[in-house]
Amino acid sequence: MIDNYSAAQPQTPIASPLKTVHTPPTPPRPNPPRVMAAHFTPLVLPQVLDDMPPDYQRKIPFFDGTPNCITAQQRVDKMADFYELHEIDEENVTMRLFV
């Protein structure tokens, strides 16, 4: 038990020996490394994209990862069959259809 404690006595905070030091923000690099500059550049797509096949939305099986859906491997196989059946050889069309 503490004998000399009284709730009416003012409490003084203990002084911290650490001092707050303000460091200025680091300025941006005038010439960032090429990898860093390439990482933050806008995406450049080809100027002319090839035409999508007609009525493709109803012919493509959708993959949403649910148990009622097809598996990822089934999707890849069906998409490959779709490309062969419709004779799609342009890479930009195949990527847009797959995604």
Phi and psi restraints in degrees (range 20) as a CNS / XPLOR table:
assign (resid 1 and name C) (resid 2 and name N)
       (resid 2 and name CA) (resid 2 and name C) 1.0 -95.9 20.0 2
assign (resid 2 and name N) (resid 2 and name CA)
       (resid 2 and name C) (resid 3 and name N) 1.0 122.4 20.0 2
assign (resid 2 and name C) (resid 3 and name N)
       (resid 3 and name CA) (resid 3 and name C) 1.0 -86.0 20.0 2
assign (resid 3 and name N) (resid 3 and name CA)
       (resid 3 and name C) (resid 4 and name N) 1.0 -35.6 20.0 2
assign (resid 3 and name C) (resid 4 and name N)
       (resid 4 and name CA) (resid 4 and name C) 1.0 -95.6 20.0 2
assign (resid 4 and name N) (resid 4 and name CA)
       (resid 4 and name C) (resid 5 and name N) 1.0 15.9 20.0 2
assign (resid 4 and name C) (resid 5 and name N)
       (resid 5 and name CA) (resid 5 and name C) 1.0 -88.4 20.0 2
assign (resid 5 and name N) (resid 5 and name CA)
       (resid 5 and name C) (resid 6 and name N) 1.0 135.4 20.0 2
assign (resid 5 and name C) (resid 6 and name N)
       (resid 6 and name CA) (resid 6 and name C) 1.0 -137.7 20.0 2
assign (resid 6 and name N) (resid 6 and name CA)
       (resid 6 and name C) (resid 7 and name N) 1.0 133.4 20.0 2
assign (resid 6 and name C) (resid 7 and name N)
       (resid 7 and name CA) (resid 7 and name C) 1.0 -68.9 20.0 2
assign (resid 7 and name N) (resid 7 and name CA)
       (resid 7 and name C) (resid 8 and name N) 1.0 -20.6 20.0 2
assign (resid 7 and name C) (resid 8 and name N)
       (resid 8 and name CA) (resid 8 and name C) 1.0 -80.2 20.0 2
assign (resid 8 and name N) (resid 8 and name CA)
       (resid 8 and name C) (resid 9 and name N) 1.0 -14.7 20.0 2
assign (resid 8 and name C) (resid 9 and name N)
       (resid 9 and name CA) (resid 9 and name C) 1.0 -72.6 20.0 2
assign (resid 9 and name N) (resid 9 and name CA)
       (resid 9 and name C) (resid 10 and name N) 1.0 137.6 20.0 2
assign (resid 9 and name C) (resid 10 and name N)
       (resid 10 and name CA) (resid 10 and name C) 1.0 -69.7 20.0 2
assign (resid 10 and name N) (resid 10 and name CA)
       (resid 10 and name C) (resid 11 and name N) 1.0 139.5 20.0 2
assign (resid 10 and name C) (resid 11 and name N)
       (resid 11 and name CA) (resid 11 and name C) 1.0 -93.3 20.0 2
assign (resid 11 and name N) (resid 11 and name CA)
       (resid 11 and name C) (resid 12 and name N) 1.0 131.8 20.0 2
assign (resid 11 and name C) (resid 12 and name N)
       (resid 12 and name CA) (resid 12 and name C) 1.0 -108.1 20.0 2
assign (resid 12 and name N) (resid 12 and name CA)
       (resid 12 and name C) (resid 13 and name N) 1.0 132.2 20.0 2
assign (resid 12 and name C) (resid 13 and name N)
       (resid 13 and name CA) (resid 13 and name C) 1.0 -70.3 20.0 2
assign (resid 13 and name N) (resid 13 and name CA)
       (resid 13 and name C) (resid 14 and name N) 1.0 150.9 20.0 2
assign (resid 13 and name C) (resid 14 and name N)
       (resid 14 and name CA) (resid 14 and name C) 1.0 -82.5 20.0 2
assign (resid 14 and name N) (resid 14 and name CA)
       (resid 14 and name C) (resid 15 and name N) 1.0 129.9 20.0 2
assign (resid 14 and name C) (resid 15 and name N)
       (resid 15 and name CA) (resid 15 and name C) 1.0 -73.1 20.0 2
assign (resid 15 and name N) (resid 15 and name CA)
       (resid 15 and name C) (resid 16 and name N) 1.0 136.6 20.0 2
assign (resid 15 and name C) (resid 16 and name N)
       (resid 16 and name CA) (resid 16 and name C) 1.0 -91.2 20.0 2
assign (resid 16 and name N) (resid 16 and name CA)
       (resid 16 and name C) (resid 17 and name N) 1.0 134.0 20.0 2
assign (resid 16 and name C) (resid 17 and name N)
       (resid 17 and name CA) (resid 17 and name C) 1.0 -75.4 20.0 2
assign (resid 17 and name N) (resid 17 and name CA)
       (resid 17 and name C) (resid 18 and name N) 1.0 -11.0 20.0 2
assign (resid 17 and name C) (resid 18 and name N)
       (resid 18 and name CA) (resid 18 and name C) 1.0 -81.0 20.0 2
assign (resid 18 and name N) (resid 18 and name CA)
       (resid 18 and name C) (resid 19 and name N) 1.0 139.4 20.0 2
assign (resid 18 and name C) (resid 19 and name N)
       (resid 19 and name CA) (resid 19 and name C) 1.0 -107.2 20.0 2
assign (resid 19 and name N) (resid 19 and name CA)
       (resid 19 and name C) (resid 20 and name N) 1.0 144.0 20.0 2
assign (resid 19 and name C) (resid 20 and name N)
       (resid 20 and name CA) (resid 20 and name C) 1.0 -82.4 20.0 2
assign (resid 20 and name N) (resid 20 and name CA)
       (resid 20 and name C) (resid 21 and name N) 1.0 125.8 20.0 2
assign (resid 20 and name C) (resid 21 and name N)
       (resid 21 and name CA) (resid 21 and name C) 1.0 -112.0 20.0 2
assign (resid 21 and name N) (resid 21 and name CA)
       (resid 21 and name C) (resid 22 and name N) 1.0 126.3 20.0 2
assign (resid 21 and name C) (resid 22 and name N)
       (resid 22 and name CA) (resid 22 and name C) 1.0 -89.6 20.0 2
assign (resid 22 and name N) (resid 22 and name CA)
       (resid 22 and name C) (resid 23 and name N) 1.0 121.7 20.0 2
assign (resid 22 and name C) (resid 23 and name N)
       (resid 23 and name CA) (resid 23 and name C) 1.0 -107.1 20.0 2
assign (resid 23 and name N) (resid 23 and name CA)
       (resid 23 and name C) (resid 24 and name N) 1.0 131.3 20.0 2
assign (resid 23 and name C) (resid 24 and name N)
       (resid 24 and name CA) (resid 24 and name C) 1.0 -68.5 20.0 2
assign (resid 24 and name N) (resid 24 and name CA)
       (resid 24 and name C) (resid 25 and name N) 1.0 153.0 20.0 2
assign (resid 24 and name C) (resid 25 and name N)
       (resid 25 and name CA) (resid 25 and name C) 1.0 -64.4 20.0 2
assign (resid 25 and name N) (resid 25 and name CA)
       (resid 25 and name C) (resid 26 and name N) 1.0 149.6 20.0 2
assign (resid 25 and name C) (resid 26 and name N)
       (resid 26 and name CA) (resid 26 and name C) 1.0 -76.5 20.0 2
assign (resid 26 and name N) (resid 26 and name CA)
       (resid 26 and name C) (resid 27 and name N) 1.0 125.2 20.0 2
assign (resid 26 and name C) (resid 27 and name N)
       (resid 27 and name CA) (resid 27 and name C) 1.0 -70.7 20.0 2
assign (resid 27 and name N) (resid 27 and name CA)
       (resid 27 and name C) (resid 28 and name N) 1.0 152.6 20.0 2
assign (resid 27 and name C) (resid 28 and name N)
       (resid 28 and name CA) (resid 28 and name C) 1.0 -64.5 20.0 2
assign (resid 28 and name N) (resid 28 and name CA)
       (resid 28 and name C) (resid 29 and name N) 1.0 151.9 20.0 2
assign (resid 28 and name C) (resid 29 and name N)
       (resid 29 and name CA) (resid 29 and name C) 1.0 -70.2 20.0 2
assign (resid 29 and name N) (resid 29 and name CA)
       (resid 29 and name C) (resid 30 and name N) 1.0 136.6 20.0 2
assign (resid 29 and name C) (resid 30 and name N)
       (resid 30 and name CA) (resid 30 and name C) 1.0 -68.7 20.0 2
assign (resid 30 and name N) (resid 30 and name CA)
       (resid 30 and name C) (resid 31 and name N) 1.0 -35.3 20.0 2
assign (resid 30 and name C) (resid 31 and name N)
       (resid 31 and name CA) (resid 31 and name C) 1.0 -129.0 20.0 2
assign (resid 31 and name N) (resid 31 and name CA)
       (resid 31 and name C) (resid 32 and name N) 1.0 88.7 20.0 2
assign (resid 31 and name C) (resid 32 and name N)
       (resid 32 and name CA) (resid 32 and name C) 1.0 -68.5 20.0 2
assign (resid 32 and name N) (resid 32 and name CA)
       (resid 32 and name C) (resid 33 and name N) 1.0 158.1 20.0 2
assign (resid 32 and name C) (resid 33 and name N)
       (resid 33 and name CA) (resid 33 and name C) 1.0 -58.4 20.0 2
assign (resid 33 and name N) (resid 33 and name CA)
       (resid 33 and name C) (resid 34 and name N) 1.0 152.3 20.0 2
assign (resid 33 and name C) (resid 34 and name N)
       (resid 34 and name CA) (resid 34 and name C) 1.0 -60.1 20.0 2
assign (resid 34 and name N) (resid 34 and name CA)
       (resid 34 and name C) (resid 35 and name N) 1.0 -37.0 20.0 2
assign (resid 34 and name C) (resid 35 and name N)
       (resid 35 and name CA) (resid 35 and name C) 1.0 -65.2 20.0 2
assign (resid 35 and name N) (resid 35 and name CA)
       (resid 35 and name C) (resid 36 and name N) 1.0 -42.6 20.0 2
assign (resid 35 and name C) (resid 36 and name N)
       (resid 36 and name CA) (resid 36 and name C) 1.0 -66.5 20.0 2
assign (resid 36 and name N) (resid 36 and name CA)
       (resid 36 and name C) (resid 37 and name N) 1.0 -41.3 20.0 2
assign (resid 36 and name C) (resid 37 and name N)
       (resid 37 and name CA) (resid 37 and name C) 1.0 -65.4 20.0 2
assign (resid 37 and name N) (resid 37 and name CA)
       (resid 37 and name C) (resid 38 and name N) 1.0 -38.2 20.0 2
assign (resid 37 and name C) (resid 38 and name N)
       (resid 38 and name CA) (resid 38 and name C) 1.0 -69.7 20.0 2
assign (resid 38 and name N) (resid 38 and name CA)
       (resid 38 and name C) (resid 39 and name N) 1.0 -30.4 20.0 2
assign (resid 38 and name C) (resid 39 and name N)
       (resid 39 and name CA) (resid 39 and name C) 1.0 -66.5 20.0 2
assign (resid 39 and name N) (resid 39 and name CA)
       (resid 39 and name C) (resid 40 and name N) 1.0 -33.2 20.0 2
assign (resid 39 and name C) (resid 40 and name N)
       (resid 40 and name CA) (resid 40 and name C) 1.0 -103.4 20.0 2
assign (resid 40 and name N) (resid 40 and name CA)
       (resid 40 and name C) (resid 41 and name N) 1.0 10.6 20.0 2
assign (resid 40 and name C) (resid 41 and name N)
       (resid 41 and name CA) (resid 41 and name C) 1.0 -81.9 20.0 2
assign (resid 41 and name N) (resid 41 and name CA)
       (resid 41 and name C) (resid 42 and name N) 1.0 154.6 20.0 2
assign (resid 41 and name C) (resid 42 and name N)
       (resid 42 and name CA) (resid 42 and name C) 1.0 -67.0 20.0 2
assign (resid 42 and name N) (resid 42 and name CA)
       (resid 42 and name C) (resid 43 and name N) 1.0 153.2 20.0 2
assign (resid 42 and name C) (resid 43 and name N)
       (resid 43 and name CA) (resid 43 and name C) 1.0 -71.1 20.0 2
assign (resid 43 and name N) (resid 43 and name CA)
       (resid 43 and name C) (resid 44 and name N) 1.0 130.7 20.0 2
assign (resid 43 and name C) (resid 44 and name N)
       (resid 44 and name CA) (resid 44 and name C) 1.0 -109.5 20.0 2
assign (resid 44 and name N) (resid 44 and name CA)
       (resid 44 and name C) (resid 45 and name N) 1.0 115.4 20.0 2
assign (resid 44 and name C) (resid 45 and name N)
       (resid 45 and name CA) (resid 45 and name C) 1.0 -99.9 20.0 2
assign (resid 45 and name N) (resid 45 and name CA)
       (resid 45 and name C) (resid 46 and name N) 1.0 158.6 20.0 2
assign (resid 45 and name C) (resid 46 and name N)
       (resid 46 and name CA) (resid 46 and name C) 1.0 -60.9 20.0 2
assign (resid 46 and name N) (resid 46 and name CA)
       (resid 46 and name C) (resid 47 and name N) 1.0 149.6 20.0 2
assign (resid 46 and name C) (resid 47 and name N)
       (resid 47 and name CA) (resid 47 and name C) 1.0 -63.5 20.0 2
assign (resid 47 and name N) (resid 47 and name CA)
       (resid 47 and name C) (resid 48 and name N) 1.0 -44.3 20.0 2
assign (resid 47 and name C) (resid 48 and name N)
       (resid 48 and name CA) (resid 48 and name C) 1.0 -115.1 20.0 2
assign (resid 48 and name N) (resid 48 and name CA)
       (resid 48 and name C) (resid 49 and name N) 1.0 118.1 20.0 2
assign (resid 48 and name C) (resid 49 and name N)
       (resid 49 and name CA) (resid 49 and name C) 1.0 -94.9 20.0 2
assign (resid 49 and name N) (resid 49 and name CA)
       (resid 49 and name C) (resid 50 and name N) 1.0 144.3 20.0 2
assign (resid 49 and name C) (resid 50 and name N)
       (resid 50 and name CA) (resid 50 and name C) 1.0 -71.0 20.0 2
assign (resid 50 and name N) (resid 50 and name CA)
       (resid 50 and name C) (resid 51 and name N) 1.0 159.1 20.0 2
assign (resid 50 and name C) (resid 51 and name N)
       (resid 51 and name CA) (resid 51 and name C) 1.0 -70.2 20.0 2
assign (resid 51 and name N) (resid 51 and name CA)
       (resid 51 and name C) (resid 52 and name N) 1.0 145.2 20.0 2
assign (resid 51 and name C) (resid 52 and name N)
       (resid 52 and name CA) (resid 52 and name C) 1.0 -81.9 20.0 2
assign (resid 52 and name N) (resid 52 and name CA)
       (resid 52 and name C) (resid 53 and name N) 1.0 150.5 20.0 2
assign (resid 52 and name C) (resid 53 and name N)
       (resid 53 and name CA) (resid 53 and name C) 1.0 -65.5 20.0 2
assign (resid 53 and name N) (resid 53 and name CA)
       (resid 53 and name C) (resid 54 and name N) 1.0 150.1 20.0 2
assign (resid 53 and name C) (resid 54 and name N)
       (resid 54 and name CA) (resid 54 and name C) 1.0 -68.4 20.0 2
assign (resid 54 and name N) (resid 54 and name CA)
       (resid 54 and name C) (resid 55 and name N) 1.0 140.9 20.0 2
assign (resid 54 and name C) (resid 55 and name N)
       (resid 55 and name CA) (resid 55 and name C) 1.0 55.3 20.0 2
assign (resid 55 and name N) (resid 55 and name CA)
       (resid 55 and name C) (resid 56 and name N) 1.0 38.0 20.0 2
assign (resid 55 and name C) (resid 56 and name N)
       (resid 56 and name CA) (resid 56 and name C) 1.0 -72.9 20.0 2
assign (resid 56 and name N) (resid 56 and name CA)
       (resid 56 and name C) (resid 57 and name N) 1.0 -24.8 20.0 2
assign (resid 56 and name C) (resid 57 and name N)
       (resid 57 and name CA) (resid 57 and name C) 1.0 -65.9 20.0 2
assign (resid 57 and name N) (resid 57 and name CA)
       (resid 57 and name C) (resid 58 and name N) 1.0 -31.1 20.0 2
assign (resid 57 and name C) (resid 58 and name N)
       (resid 58 and name CA) (resid 58 and name C) 1.0 -83.7 20.0 2
assign (resid 58 and name N) (resid 58 and name CA)
       (resid 58 and name C) (resid 59 and name N) 1.0 -15.3 20.0 2
assign (resid 58 and name C) (resid 59 and name N)
       (resid 59 and name CA) (resid 59 and name C) 1.0 -97.4 20.0 2
assign (resid 59 and name N) (resid 59 and name CA)
       (resid 59 and name C) (resid 60 and name N) 1.0 -12.1 20.0 2
assign (resid 59 and name C) (resid 60 and name N)
       (resid 60 and name CA) (resid 60 and name C) 1.0 -97.6 20.0 2
assign (resid 60 and name N) (resid 60 and name CA)
       (resid 60 and name C) (resid 61 and name N) 1.0 129.0 20.0 2
assign (resid 60 and name C) (resid 61 and name N)
       (resid 61 and name CA) (resid 61 and name C) 1.0 -74.4 20.0 2
assign (resid 61 and name N) (resid 61 and name CA)
       (resid 61 and name C) (resid 62 and name N) 1.0 133.2 20.0 2
assign (resid 61 and name C) (resid 62 and name N)
       (resid 62 and name CA) (resid 62 and name C) 1.0 -88.6 20.0 2
assign (resid 62 and name N) (resid 62 and name CA)
       (resid 62 and name C) (resid 63 and name N) 1.0 144.8 20.0 2
assign (resid 62 and name C) (resid 63 and name N)
       (resid 63 and name CA) (resid 63 and name C) 1.0 -117.0 20.0 2
assign (resid 63 and name N) (resid 63 and name CA)
       (resid 63 and name C) (resid 64 and name N) 1.0 113.9 20.0 2
assign (resid 63 and name C) (resid 64 and name N)
       (resid 64 and name CA) (resid 64 and name C) 1.0 -121.5 20.0 2
assign (resid 64 and name N) (resid 64 and name CA)
       (resid 64 and name C) (resid 65 and name N) 1.0 3.4 20.0 2
assign (resid 64 and name C) (resid 65 and name N)
       (resid 65 and name CA) (resid 65 and name C) 1.0 82.3 20.0 2
assign (resid 65 and name N) (resid 65 and name CA)
       (resid 65 and name C) (resid 66 and name N) 1.0 2.8 20.0 2
assign (resid 65 and name C) (resid 66 and name N)
       (resid 66 and name CA) (resid 66 and name C) 1.0 -82.8 20.0 2
assign (resid 66 and name N) (resid 66 and name CA)
       (resid 66 and name C) (resid 67 and name N) 1.0 160.5 20.0 2
assign (resid 66 and name C) (resid 67 and name N)
       (resid 67 and name CA) (resid 67 and name C) 1.0 -63.5 20.0 2
assign (resid 67 and name N) (resid 67 and name CA)
       (resid 67 and name C) (resid 68 and name N) 1.0 -26.5 20.0 2
assign (resid 67 and name C) (resid 68 and name N)
       (resid 68 and name CA) (resid 68 and name C) 1.0 -78.7 20.0 2
assign (resid 68 and name N) (resid 68 and name CA)
       (resid 68 and name C) (resid 69 and name N) 1.0 -8.3 20.0 2
assign (resid 68 and name C) (resid 69 and name N)
       (resid 69 and name CA) (resid 69 and name C) 1.0 -93.8 20.0 2
assign (resid 69 and name N) (resid 69 and name CA)
       (resid 69 and name C) (resid 70 and name N) 1.0 173.0 20.0 2
assign (resid 69 and name C) (resid 70 and name N)
       (resid 70 and name CA) (resid 70 and name C) 1.0 -74.8 20.0 2
assign (resid 70 and name N) (resid 70 and name CA)
       (resid 70 and name C) (resid 71 and name N) 1.0 161.3 20.0 2
assign (resid 70 and name C) (resid 71 and name N)
       (resid 71 and name CA) (resid 71 and name C) 1.0 -79.7 20.0 2
assign (resid 71 and name N) (resid 71 and name CA)
       (resid 71 and name C) (resid 72 and name N) 1.0 168.5 20.0 2
assign (resid 71 and name C) (resid 72 and name N)
       (resid 72 and name CA) (resid 72 and name C) 1.0 -63.4 20.0 2
assign (resid 72 and name N) (resid 72 and name CA)
       (resid 72 and name C) (resid 73 and name N) 1.0 -40.8 20.0 2
assign (resid 72 and name C) (resid 73 and name N)
       (resid 73 and name CA) (resid 73 and name C) 1.0 -67.0 20.0 2
assign (resid 73 and name N) (resid 73 and name CA)
       (resid 73 and name C) (resid 74 and name N) 1.0 -39.1 20.0 2
assign (resid 73 and name C) (resid 74 and name N)
       (resid 74 and name CA) (resid 74 and name C) 1.0 -62.4 20.0 2
assign (resid 74 and name N) (resid 74 and name CA)
       (resid 74 and name C) (resid 75 and name N) 1.0 -37.8 20.0 2
assign (resid 74 and name C) (resid 75 and name N)
       (resid 75 and name CA) (resid 75 and name C) 1.0 -64.3 20.0 2
assign (resid 75 and name N) (resid 75 and name CA)
       (resid 75 and name C) (resid 76 and name N) 1.0 -45.4 20.0 2
assign (resid 75 and name C) (resid 76 and name N)
       (resid 76 and name CA) (resid 76 and name C) 1.0 -60.9 20.0 2
assign (resid 76 and name N) (resid 76 and name CA)
       (resid 76 and name C) (resid 77 and name N) 1.0 -44.0 20.0 2
assign (resid 76 and name C) (resid 77 and name N)
       (resid 77 and name CA) (resid 77 and name C) 1.0 -65.2 20.0 2
assign (resid 77 and name N) (resid 77 and name CA)
       (resid 77 and name C) (resid 78 and name N) 1.0 -43.2 20.0 2
assign (resid 77 and name C) (resid 78 and name N)
       (resid 78 and name CA) (resid 78 and name C) 1.0 -66.6 20.0 2
assign (resid 78 and name N) (resid 78 and name CA)
       (resid 78 and name C) (resid 79 and name N) 1.0 -36.7 20.0 2
assign (resid 78 and name C) (resid 79 and name N)
       (resid 79 and name CA) (resid 79 and name C) 1.0 -68.0 20.0 2
assign (resid 79 and name N) (resid 79 and name CA)
       (resid 79 and name C) (resid 80 and name N) 1.0 -39.6 20.0 2
assign (resid 79 and name C) (resid 80 and name N)
       (resid 80 and name CA) (resid 80 and name C) 1.0 -63.2 20.0 2
assign (resid 80 and name N) (resid 80 and name CA)
       (resid 80 and name C) (resid 81 and name N) 1.0 -40.8 20.0 2
assign (resid 80 and name C) (resid 81 and name N)
       (resid 81 and name CA) (resid 81 and name C) 1.0 -64.2 20.0 2
assign (resid 81 and name N) (resid 81 and name CA)
       (resid 81 and name C) (resid 82 and name N) 1.0 -40.3 20.0 2
assign (resid 81 and name C) (resid 82 and name N)
       (resid 82 and name CA) (resid 82 and name C) 1.0 -62.4 20.0 2
assign (resid 82 and name N) (resid 82 and name CA)
       (resid 82 and name C) (resid 83 and name N) 1.0 -42.4 20.0 2
assign (resid 82 and name C) (resid 83 and name N)
       (resid 83 and name CA) (resid 83 and name C) 1.0 -62.8 20.0 2
assign (resid 83 and name N) (resid 83 and name CA)
       (resid 83 and name C) (resid 84 and name N) 1.0 -41.9 20.0 2
assign (resid 83 and name C) (resid 84 and name N)
       (resid 84 and name CA) (resid 84 and name C) 1.0 -69.3 20.0 2
assign (resid 84 and name N) (resid 84 and name CA)
       (resid 84 and name C) (resid 85 and name N) 1.0 -42.3 20.0 2
assign (resid 84 and name C) (resid 85 and name N)
       (resid 85 and name CA) (resid 85 and name C) 1.0 -63.0 20.0 2
assign (resid 85 and name N) (resid 85 and name CA)
       (resid 85 and name C) (resid 86 and name N) 1.0 -40.7 20.0 2
assign (resid 85 and name C) (resid 86 and name N)
       (resid 86 and name CA) (resid 86 and name C) 1.0 -96.9 20.0 2
assign (resid 86 and name N) (resid 86 and name CA)
       (resid 86 and name C) (resid 87 and name N) 1.0 6.0 20.0 2
assign (resid 86 and name C) (resid 87 and name N)
       (resid 87 and name CA) (resid 87 and name C) 1.0 52.9 20.0 2
assign (resid 87 and name N) (resid 87 and name CA)
       (resid 87 and name C) (resid 88 and name N) 1.0 54.3 20.0 2
assign (resid 87 and name C) (resid 88 and name N)
       (resid 88 and name CA) (resid 88 and name C) 1.0 -97.2 20.0 2
assign (resid 88 and name N) (resid 88 and name CA)
       (resid 88 and name C) (resid 89 and name N) 1.0 113.6 20.0 2
assign (resid 88 and name C) (resid 89 and name N)
       (resid 89 and name CA) (resid 89 and name C) 1.0 -112.8 20.0 2
assign (resid 89 and name N) (resid 89 and name CA)
       (resid 89 and name C) (resid 90 and name N) 1.0 -13.9 20.0 2
assign (resid 89 and name C) (resid 90 and name N)
       (resid 90 and name CA) (resid 90 and name C) 1.0 -77.0 20.0 2
assign (resid 90 and name N) (resid 90 and name CA)
       (resid 90 and name C) (resid 91 and name N) 1.0 127.4 20.0 2
assign (resid 90 and name C) (resid 91 and name N)
       (resid 91 and name CA) (resid 91 and name C) 1.0 -64.9 20.0 2
assign (resid 91 and name N) (resid 91 and name CA)
       (resid 91 and name C) (resid 92 and name N) 1.0 -37.0 20.0 2
assign (resid 91 and name C) (resid 92 and name N)
       (resid 92 and name CA) (resid 92 and name C) 1.0 -67.4 20.0 2
assign (resid 92 and name N) (resid 92 and name CA)
       (resid 92 and name C) (resid 93 and name N) 1.0 -31.5 20.0 2
assign (resid 92 and name C) (resid 93 and name N)
       (resid 93 and name CA) (resid 93 and name C) 1.0 -73.0 20.0 2
assign (resid 93 and name N) (resid 93 and name CA)
       (resid 93 and name C) (resid 94 and name N) 1.0 -43.3 20.0 2
assign (resid 93 and name C) (resid 94 and name N)
       (resid 94 and name CA) (resid 94 and name C) 1.0 -63.5 20.0 2
assign (resid 94 and name N) (resid 94 and name CA)
       (resid 94 and name C) (resid 95 and name N) 1.0 -39.5 20.0 2
assign (resid 94 and name C) (resid 95 and name N)
       (resid 95 and name CA) (resid 95 and name C) 1.0 -68.6 20.0 2
assign (resid 95 and name N) (resid 95 and name CA)
       (resid 95 and name C) (resid 96 and name N) 1.0 -41.7 20.0 2
assign (resid 95 and name C) (resid 96 and name N)
       (resid 96 and name CA) (resid 96 and name C) 1.0 -65.6 20.0 2
assign (resid 96 and name N) (resid 96 and name CA)
       (resid 96 and name C) (resid 97 and name N) 1.0 -36.5 20.0 2
assign (resid 96 and name C) (resid 97 and name N)
       (resid 97 and name CA) (resid 97 and name C) 1.0 -70.6 20.0 2
assign (resid 97 and name N) (resid 97 and name CA)
       (resid 97 and name C) (resid 98 and name N) 1.0 -40.0 20.0 2
assign (resid 97 and name C) (resid 98 and name N)
       (resid 98 and name CA) (resid 98 and name C) 1.0 -69.0 20.0 2
assign (resid 98 and name N) (resid 98 and name CA)
       (resid 98 and name C) (resid 99 and name N) 1.0 -39.3 20.0 2
